[in-house]
Amino acid sequence: MSIDLLQPPTHVPPSTALRISQQAPTILRNTSGFRLPYPLSLFVSTESQELWTTQENLFLACLRTGDDKSALHCLEKLTERFGGQNERIMALRGLYHEATAENSKALEEVLEGYVETLEENPTNMPIRKRTAALLKSLGRPAEAIQTLVALLDSSPTDAEAWSEMAELYTSQGQYYQAIYCLEEVLLIMPNAWSVHARLGEILFRSCSNLAGGNGDLLKTLSESMRRFCRSIELCENYLRGYYGLKLSTKKLLDVYPKSSKQSQAVSDPATGDLAPPTLRSIQRLHELATGKLGEMVRRGSVGERGWNDYDEAELIAARELLDRDTQPIER
């Protein structure tokens, strides 16, 4: 069994998903055979949890690569094992219909099926999530947000729903609502370094709505920088965190001299706001991010052991950022 089939599907890169789907006929052939229907299979089967994790991840990999036949085979095996009324199986079946839909009309029919299912069982969370995802893909973000709000009313600790709603708000330019959603995610998952980095990115993007001489700009950039610092504190060698740290500190260095006289105005002990960082701290963090990004690009580009897990696109983006920050030498 490939170890990749036991990894969360969101962590599987496209090249790995393609390789997995190419192995689908062999894997399905090796796992075929007579099985008693559920729940009788619980009493006589020697199956393991890894077997069904493999089937589900194989199903998702086949859908990603267009192998609908193998995906359907996996779905049938999962349905046979867990039953057609299992909420997770219902969501996987809906995902299959979405992936194989030939036009927008077919997608609307899938959406109608989701709505009917939710009318019968409003607490079906997997179907509600698929509804939000389908509305998003149909270009209806406002309805997708409403669907997620209804979901969070029933399950306020669903970090995945909060995170998806943050992305929907971000796509609409509603940065403050997105920031609120990600703060809710961090209340549930305080050590999620990728969420800290994403929050830093949205804070940085929200600065485009602030005036250059406004004290709020310094405050927002400082918070963005702190989020990136927290992400690399939790995950050493996190390229995205160092990338954001370099961007935010570079912007702070540009803004700080103009706002230094207002630095005390943005620190409010009554509300718990932190004072802006010192100029020396910003400079040191900028140097740290620059040096670390250079090391990641250098060692990651040659595939050095321990440094070969970076995505090629990330390395290219980091190299471009470093090149853009390099001052040309005049001779």
Protein Blocks (a to p, Z undefined) as FASTA:
>chain_A
ZZklmpcfklpcfklmmmmmmmmmmmmmmmgccddddfklmmmpccdfklmmmmmmmmmm
mmmnopaklmmmmmmmmmmmnopklmklmmmmmmmmmmmpcbfklmmmmmmmmmmmmmmm
mmlmklmmmmmmmmmmnopaklmmmmmmmmmmmmmmlmklmmmmmmmmmmnopaklmmmm
mmmmmmmmmmlmklmmmmmmmmmmmmmmpcfklmklmmmmmmmmmmmmmmmmmmghilkl
mmmmmmmmmmmmmmmmmmmmmmmmmpcfknopacdddfklmmmmmmmmmmmmmmmmmmmm
nopghilmbcfklmmmmmmmmmmmpccddZZ
